[in-house]
């Protein structure tokens, strides 16, 4: 049955930045973490946080940090860590810093502008900045802010620079992932940390039945991938099985994305029973389904695709999944933004407040226009030669009074607009505001989504709401002069 877009709940829609006709797609691929497998932040990120604290104590941080708690809602994606200054910042699409915190202390507008002068053309990229561009990095940012806060309040406990603190946090978290501190606990009780989407199997089967190849490319190694996939596809027993493999034509583990999209890497077959690796000498075995490493060329060969645009890849990581696969290979891309559901809820709930904000913005613009008109007229009168001095003086005084009144109204409207904008943004997040906006500009994260994600949605199973041959169409692009004759 055909369902019109207006009948689909906005939270379950797929949004289109770049037109994409699914008839041209021969293979659809998926990342695993936060794409196929949806983690419970209140459990999984808390586990990562607690294990990281232990590692930090082992390298000299005070034992008192073991009593710290983690607010899983404090950070959002799209922020950046200033490793040198110890700040966490939010940028707009023009790379202006609109919100900045040092630890948990917000920087004033003057402090922010003095540190992040737009004329310096800062890149806000590695190695001086770390981007919080995946849900896995929210714990990093929160712990970094806590340590900076401790350093400011009790400097005797932490004598390291912000850069050294960041390196320690990042190293500790990486070590937690490598030594099994996190993954072993997840493997023991996957249901505690990972949610199930009952529509997942139907979504993948529908794609396969439509004639597409379906594949998974994950940076996780086989042992962890096997545990997670067993859980999300409904295996409740302690005994792992291989039923989930049927949903895929090929599975690539240990992919080392984004390197997978750019560099040649050794390719191994994975023995699913033992997890042992077999050297392939770069040659794909038509009978094998599960691999480790390799790169996109071998994947293209196995999938039978001749060019990147024949692949749609679905992932949650704007850099590791979306940006590189798009820029390097021309793959079509769909970004999963789990937070989109709560954003859409807030957009609907506070639409009247947004309307009030727009009315204030229009009033401010009207007052600015009227003020400029009066100022120009005053300038012209002052330069003119009137019939009498009294006439000129009278006109000047009237305009000066009008300008003074307009300035007062404009300034009070600006302050009301500032309060209205701040209140509106706090409806989305009390600290950082709306995910896709900073003020009335798109955020840097939104700009990346627009530039590199052909499609974006809250969860991959929203594909079920569309025909496998659906033609996604983007909205028309506009330039400011396009509205001249409206």
C-alpha positions as CSV (number, residue, x, y, z in Angstrom):
1,X,0.0,0.0,0.0
2,X,1.4,3.4,-0.9
3,X,1.7,5.8,2.0
4,X,2.0,9.6,1.4
5,X,4.8,11.4,3.1
6,X,2.2,13.5,5.0
7,X,1.0,10.3,6.7
8,X,4.4,9.5,8.1
9,X,5.1,10.8,11.6
10,X,7.9,13.4,11.2
11,X,10.0,11.4,13.7
12,X,9.9,8.4,11.3
13,X,10.7,10.3,8.1
14,X,13.8,10.3,6.1
15,X,15.0,13.8,5.3
16,X,16.7,14.5,2.0
17,X,19.6,16.9,1.3
18,X,20.6,15.5,-2.0
19,X,18.1,13.8,-4.4
20,X,18.5,10.1,-4.5
21,X,16.7,7.6,-6.6
22,X,16.8,4.2,-4.9
23,X,16.4,2.4,-8.2
24,X,20.1,3.3,-8.9
25,X,21.3,1.7,-5.6
26,X,22.6,-1.8,-6.0
27,X,23.9,-2.3,-2.4
28,X,23.0,-0.9,1.0
29,X,25.6,-1.0,3.8
30,X,25.4,-0.4,7.5
31,X,27.7,0.5,10.4
32,X,27.0,-1.5,13.5
33,X,27.5,0.7,16.7
34,X,24.7,3.3,17.1
35,X,23.3,2.3,13.7
36,X,22.3,-1.4,13.6
37,X,22.9,-1.6,17.4
38,X,21.3,1.1,19.4
39,X,23.1,1.6,22.8
40,X,21.4,2.8,26.0
41,X,23.4,5.9,26.9
42,X,22.4,5.7,30.6
43,X,24.1,2.3,30.8
44,X,26.7,2.0,28.0
45,X,28.2,5.5,28.3
46,X,28.1,5.3,32.1
47,X,30.1,2.1,31.9
48,X,32.7,3.7,29.6
49,X,32.9,6.7,31.9
50,X,33.3,4.6,35.1
51,X,36.0,2.4,33.5
52,X,37.9,5.5,32.3
53,X,37.9,7.0,35.8
54,X,39.7,3.8,37.0
55,X,42.3,4.1,34.3
56,X,42.9,7.8,35.1
57,X,43.5,7.0,38.8
58,X,46.0,4.4,37.8
59,X,48.1,7.1,36.0
60,X,48.1,9.6,38.9
61,X,44.7,11.4,39.1
62,X,43.2,11.7,42.6
63,X,41.2,8.8,43.9
64,X,38.4,11.2,44.7
65,X,37.3,11.2,41.1
66,X,36.0,7.6,41.5
67,X,33.1,9.2,43.3
68,X,32.1,11.4,40.4
69,X,28.8,10.9,38.6
70,X,28.1,11.2,34.9
71,X,25.2,13.3,33.5
72,X,24.5,11.6,30.2
73,X,22.4,14.5,29.0
74,X,24.9,17.3,29.5
75,X,26.8,17.1,26.2
76,X,25.5,17.0,22.6
77,X,27.0,16.1,19.3
78,X,28.6,18.8,17.2
79,X,30.7,20.5,19.9
80,X,34.5,20.9,19.8
81,X,37.1,20.5,22.6
82,X,39.7,23.3,22.6
83,X,42.6,21.2,23.9
84,X,44.9,24.1,24.7
85,X,42.5,26.4,26.6
86,X,40.4,23.7,28.2
87,X,37.2,24.9,26.7
88,X,34.2,23.2,25.0
89,X,32.7,25.3,22.2
90,X,29.7,25.3,19.8
91,X,30.2,26.8,16.4
92,X,27.8,28.0,13.7
93,X,28.2,27.1,10.0
94,X,30.5,30.1,9.5
95,X,32.7,28.8,12.3
96,X,31.9,31.6,14.7
97,X,32.0,30.4,18.3
98,X,28.5,31.0,19.7
99,X,28.7,29.2,23.1
100,X,31.8,28.3,25.1
101,X,32.4,26.8,28.5
102,X,35.6,26.4,30.6
103,X,34.8,23.3,32.6
104,X,31.2,24.1,33.6
105,X,31.7,27.9,33.7
106,X,30.1,29.7,30.7
107,X,32.4,32.3,29.1
108,X,30.9,35.7,28.6
109,X,30.4,37.1,25.1
110,X,33.4,39.4,25.6
111,X,35.6,36.5,26.8
112,X,34.4,34.3,23.9
113,X,35.2,36.9,21.3
114,X,38.6,37.7,22.6
115,X,39.6,34.0,22.5
116,X,38.0,33.1,19.2
117,X,38.5,36.2,17.1
118,X,36.9,35.4,13.7
119,X,39.7,37.3,11.9
120,X,42.2,34.7,13.0
121,X,40.6,32.2,10.7
122,X,41.0,29.3,13.1
123,X,40.3,25.8,11.6
124,X,38.8,24.2,14.8
125,X,40.2,20.9,13.6
126,X,42.8,18.4,14.9
127,X,45.3,18.5,16.4
128,X,44.4,21.5,18.4
129,X,40.7,20.7,18.7
130,X,38.8,17.4,19.1
131,X,35.3,17.1,17.5
132,X,32.5,15.6,19.4
133,X,30.9,14.0,16.3
134,X,29.6,10.7,17.6
135,X,27.6,9.6,20.7
136,X,30.6,7.6,21.8
137,X,32.5,10.8,22.5
138,X,30.0,12.5,24.8
139,X,31.6,10.8,27.9
140,X,35.0,12.1,26.8
141,X,33.7,15.7,26.7
142,X,31.9,15.5,30.0
143,X,34.9,13.9,31.8
144,X,37.3,16.5,30.3
145,X,35.0,19.3,31.5
146,X,35.0,17.8,35.0
147,X,38.8,17.6,35.1
148,X,39.2,21.2,33.9
149,X,36.7,22.3,36.6
150,X,38.7,20.4,39.3
151,X,41.9,21.9,38.0
152,X,40.5,25.5,38.3
153,X,39.0,24.9,41.7
154,X,41.7,22.7,43.3
155,X,44.8,23.2,41.2
156,X,46.9,21.3,43.7
157,X,45.1,18.1,42.6
158,X,45.8,18.5,38.9
159,X,49.0,20.2,37.7
160,X,48.7,19.1,34.0
161,X,47.9,21.3,31.1
162,X,44.5,21.0,29.4
163,X,46.2,19.4,26.4
164,X,47.8,16.8,28.7
165,X,44.4,16.2,30.4
166,X,42.7,15.6,27.1
167,X,45.4,13.2,26.0
168,X,45.1,11.2,29.3
169,X,41.3,11.0,28.9
170,X,41.5,9.9,25.3
171,X,44.2,7.3,26.0
172,X,42.2,5.9,29.0
173,X,39.0,5.6,26.9
174,X,40.9,3.9,24.0
175,X,42.5,1.5,26.5
176,X,39.1,0.6,27.9
177,X,37.9,-0.4,24.4
178,X,41.1,-2.3,23.7
179,X,41.6,-4.2,26.9
180,X,38.0,-5.5,27.1
181,X,37.0,-3.3,30.2
182,X,33.9,-2.3,28.3
183,X,33.2,-5.0,25.7
184,X,33.5,-7.9,28.1
185,X,30.8,-6.5,30.3
186,X,28.6,-5.8,27.4
187,X,29.1,-9.4,26.2
188,X,28.1,-10.7,29.6
189,X,24.8,-8.9,29.5
190,X,24.1,-7.3,26.1
191,X,20.4,-6.6,27.0
192,X,21.5,-4.2,29.7
193,X,23.5,-2.0,27.3
194,X,21.9,-2.4,23.9
195,X,18.3,-1.8,22.7
196,X,16.5,-3.9,20.2
197,X,14.5,-2.6,17.2
198,X,11.8,-5.1,16.3
199,X,11.7,-3.7,12.8
200,X,15.4,-4.3,12.0
201,X,15.2,-7.8,10.5
202,X,12.2,-6.8,8.3
203,X,14.1,-3.7,7.1
204,X,17.1,-5.7,5.9
205,X,15.0,-8.6,4.4
206,X,13.0,-6.1,2.5
207,X,16.1,-4.6,1.0
208,X,17.4,-8.0,0.0
209,X,14.1,-9.1,-1.5
210,X,14.2,-6.0,-3.6
211,X,17.4,-7.3,-5.3
212,X,19.9,-5.2,-3.3
213,X,23.0,-6.6,-1.7
214,X,23.1,-5.9,2.0
215,X,26.4,-5.5,3.9
216,X,27.9,-4.4,7.2
217,X,31.2,-2.6,7.7
218,X,32.2,-2.1,11.3
219,X,35.4,-1.2,13.2
220,X,34.5,-3.8,15.9
221,X,36.3,-7.1,15.7
222,X,34.5,-10.4,15.1
223,X,34.1,-11.6,18.7
224,X,32.3,-8.4,19.8
225,X,30.3,-8.1,16.5
226,X,29.1,-11.6,16.9
227,X,27.8,-10.9,20.5
228,X,26.1,-7.7,19.5
229,X,24.5,-9.0,16.4
230,X,23.1,-12.1,18.2
231,X,21.4,-9.8,20.6
232,X,19.9,-7.3,18.3
233,X,18.5,-10.0,16.0
234,X,16.7,-11.6,18.9
235,X,18.8,-14.4,20.3
236,X,18.1,-14.5,24.1
237,X,20.1,-17.6,24.9
238,X,23.7,-17.6,26.2
239,X,24.6,-19.8,23.3
240,X,25.6,-17.7,20.3
241,X,24.3,-18.8,16.9
242,X,24.8,-17.7,13.3
243,X,21.2,-17.0,12.4
244,X,21.8,-13.3,12.1
245,X,24.4,-13.8,9.3
246,X,21.6,-14.6,6.9
247,X,20.6,-10.9,6.8
248,X,23.8,-9.9,5.1
249,X,25.7,-10.7,1.9
250,X,29.0,-9.7,3.3
251,X,30.2,-8.6,6.7
252,X,33.5,-6.7,7.2
253,X,34.8,-6.4,10.8
254,X,37.9,-4.6,12.0
255,X,37.5,-2.2,9.1
256,X,39.5,0.7,10.6
257,X,37.3,3.3,9.1
258,X,37.9,5.9,7.8
259,X,41.1,4.3,6.6
260,X,38.9,1.6,4.9
261,X,37.7,4.3,2.4
262,X,41.2,5.5,1.5
263,X,44.1,3.1,2.1
264,X,44.9,-0.5,1.2
265,X,44.8,-2.7,4.2
266,X,45.5,-6.4,4.7
267,X,42.3,-8.6,4.2
268,X,41.6,-11.7,6.1
269,X,38.8,-14.2,6.1
270,X,37.3,-14.8,9.6
271,X,36.4,-18.3,10.7
272,X,33.1,-17.7,12.4
273,X,33.4,-20.7,14.6
274,X,36.8,-20.0,16.1
275,X,37.3,-16.3,15.2
276,X,40.7,-17.2,13.7
277,X,41.9,-15.3,10.6
278,X,43.0,-16.7,7.3
279,X,45.3,-14.8,5.0
280,X,43.6,-14.1,1.6
281,X,46.5,-12.4,-0.2
282,X,43.9,-9.8,-1.1
283,X,41.7,-12.3,-3.0
284,X,38.0,-12.6,-2.1
285,X,36.6,-16.1,-1.6
286,X,33.1,-16.3,-3.2
287,X,32.1,-18.7,-0.5
288,X,33.2,-16.6,2.5
289,X,30.9,-14.0,4.0
290,X,32.9,-12.6,7.0
291,X,36.1,-10.7,6.7
292,X,38.4,-8.5,8.7
293,X,40.2,-5.4,7.3
294,X,40.6,-4.9,3.6
295,X,39.3,-1.8,1.8
296,X,36.6,-0.5,-0.4
297,X,38.0,-1.9,-3.7
298,X,37.6,-5.5,-2.5
299,X,34.2,-4.7,-1.2
300,X,33.1,-3.2,-4.5
301,X,34.4,-6.3,-6.3
302,X,32.5,-8.7,-4.0
303,X,29.3,-6.6,-4.3
304,X,29.5,-6.4,-8.0
305,X,29.3,-2.6,-8.2
306,X,31.3,-0.6,-10.7
307,X,31.1,2.9,-9.0
308,X,30.5,4.5,-5.6
309,X,27.1,6.0,-6.3
310,X,25.6,2.6,-6.6
311,X,26.1,2.1,-2.9
312,X,24.0,3.7,-0.1
313,X,25.9,3.5,3.2
314,X,24.1,4.1,6.6
315,X,26.0,5.2,9.6
316,X,26.0,7.5,12.7
317,X,29.5,8.9,12.5
318,X,29.7,12.1,10.4
319,X,33.4,11.8,9.9
320,X,34.2,8.1,10.0
321,X,31.1,6.9,8.2
322,X,29.6,9.7,6.1
323,X,32.2,12.4,5.2
324,X,35.0,10.1,4.0
325,X,32.8,7.6,2.1
326,X,31.2,10.5,0.4
327,X,34.3,12.6,-0.4
328,X,36.6,9.7,-1.3
329,X,34.3,7.3,-3.0
330,X,31.1,9.1,-4.0
331,X,29.0,6.6,-2.0
332,X,25.5,7.8,-1.3
333,X,25.0,8.3,2.4
334,X,22.4,8.3,5.1
335,X,23.3,9.6,8.6
336,X,21.5,8.2,11.6
337,X,20.8,11.0,14.2
338,X,19.1,9.3,17.1
339,X,18.7,12.7,18.8
340,X,16.5,13.9,15.9
341,X,13.3,12.4,17.5
342,X,13.6,14.6,20.6
343,X,14.5,17.6,18.5
344,X,11.4,17.1,16.4
345,X,9.3,16.8,19.6
346,X,10.6,20.1,20.8
347,X,10.1,21.8,17.4
348,X,6.4,20.8,17.6
349,X,5.9,21.6,21.3
350,X,7.5,25.1,21.2
351,X,6.3,26.2,17.7
352,X,4.3,29.1,19.2
353,X,7.4,30.3,21.1
354,X,9.3,30.2,17.9
355,X,6.6,32.2,16.2
356,X,7.0,34.9,18.9
357,X,10.7,34.9,18.4
358,X,10.2,35.4,14.6
359,X,7.8,38.3,15.3
360,X,10.4,40.0,17.5
361,X,13.1,39.4,14.9
362,X,10.9,41.0,12.3
363,X,10.1,44.0,14.6
364,X,13.8,44.5,15.2
365,X,14.5,44.4,11.4
366,X,11.7,46.9,10.8
367,X,13.1,49.3,13.5
368,X,16.5,49.0,12.0
369,X,15.2,49.9,8.6
370,X,13.2,52.9,10.0
371,X,16.3,54.0,12.0
372,X,18.5,53.9,8.9
373,X,15.9,55.8,6.9
374,X,15.8,58.5,9.6
375,X,19.5,58.7,9.9
376,X,19.9,59.1,6.1
377,X,17.3,61.8,6.0
378,X,19.0,63.7,8.9
379,X,22.3,63.5,7.1
380,X,20.7,64.9,3.9
381,X,19.0,67.8,5.8
382,X,22.2,68.7,7.6
383,X,23.9,69.0,4.3
384,X,21.1,70.9,2.6
385,X,20.5,74.7,2.3
386,X,16.9,75.3,3.6
387,X,15.0,78.6,3.1
388,X,15.4,79.5,6.8
389,X,17.6,78.3,9.7
390,X,14.5,77.7,11.9
391,X,13.0,75.3,9.3
392,X,16.3,73.4,9.3
393,X,16.6,73.3,13.0
394,X,13.0,72.2,13.4
395,X,13.5,69.3,11.0
396,X,16.7,68.3,12.6
397,X,15.2,68.3,16.1
398,X,12.2,66.2,14.9
399,X,14.4,63.6,13.3
400,X,16.8,63.5,16.3
401,X,13.8,62.9,18.6
402,X,12.6,60.2,16.2
403,X,16.0,58.5,16.1
404,X,16.3,58.6,19.8
405,X,12.9,57.0,20.2
406,X,13.7,54.4,17.6
407,X,17.1,53.6,19.2
408,X,15.4,52.9,22.6
409,X,12.7,50.7,20.9
410,X,15.4,48.9,18.9
411,X,17.6,48.3,21.9
412,X,14.7,47.0,24.1
413,X,13.6,44.8,21.2
414,X,17.1,43.4,20.8
415,X,17.2,42.5,24.5
416,X,13.8,40.9,24.3
417,X,14.9,39.0,21.2
418,X,18.1,37.8,22.9
419,X,16.0,36.5,25.9
420,X,13.5,34.9,23.6
421,X,16.1,33.2,21.6
422,X,17.9,31.9,24.6
423,X,14.7,30.6,26.2
424,X,13.7,28.9,22.9
425,X,17.1,27.2,22.6
426,X,17.0,26.0,26.2
427,X,13.8,24.1,25.4
428,X,16.0,21.8,23.3
429,X,19.0,21.7,25.6
430,X,19.6,23.9,28.7
431,X,23.3,24.3,28.0
432,X,23.9,24.0,24.3
433,X,20.5,24.7,22.7
434,X,19.2,23.3,19.5
435,X,21.3,20.6,17.9
436,X,21.1,22.0,14.4
437,X,21.2,25.7,15.2
438,X,23.2,28.3,17.0
439,X,21.1,31.4,17.3
440,X,19.3,31.7,14.0
441,X,22.2,30.2,12.0
442,X,22.7,26.5,11.3
443,X,25.2,24.9,13.6
444,X,28.5,23.5,12.3
445,X,27.1,20.0,12.8
446,X,24.0,20.9,10.6
447,X,26.4,22.3,7.9
448,X,28.3,19.0,7.9
449,X,25.0,17.0,7.7
450,X,23.9,19.2,4.8
451,X,27.2,18.9,3.0
452,X,27.9,15.2,3.3
453,X,24.7,13.3,4.2
454,X,22.4,12.7,1.2
455,X,19.8,11.6,3.6
456,X,19.4,11.7,7.4
457,X,16.9,10.1,9.8
458,X,16.5,9.2,13.4
459,X,16.9,5.4,12.9
460,X,17.6,3.2,10.0
461,X,14.4,1.2,10.2
462,X,12.6,4.3,9.0
463,X,13.5,2.8,5.6
464,X,10.5,0.6,6.1
465,X,8.2,3.6,5.6
466,X,9.4,4.0,2.0
467,X,9.4,1.8,-1.1
468,X,12.8,0.2,-1.8
469,X,12.5,2.0,-5.2
470,X,11.5,5.4,-3.7
471,X,12.9,8.5,-5.2
472,X,14.0,10.9,-2.5
473,X,13.9,14.5,-3.7
474,X,15.7,17.4,-2.0
475,X,14.1,20.9,-1.6
476,X,15.0,23.5,-4.1
477,X,18.1,25.6,-3.2
478,X,17.5,29.3,-2.7
479,X,19.7,32.4,-2.8
480,X,18.7,35.6,-1.1
481,X,18.0,37.4,-4.4
482,X,15.5,34.6,-5.3
483,X,12.9,36.3,-3.0
484,X,13.1,39.8,-4.6
485,X,9.7,39.5,-6.3
486,X,7.8,37.7,-3.6
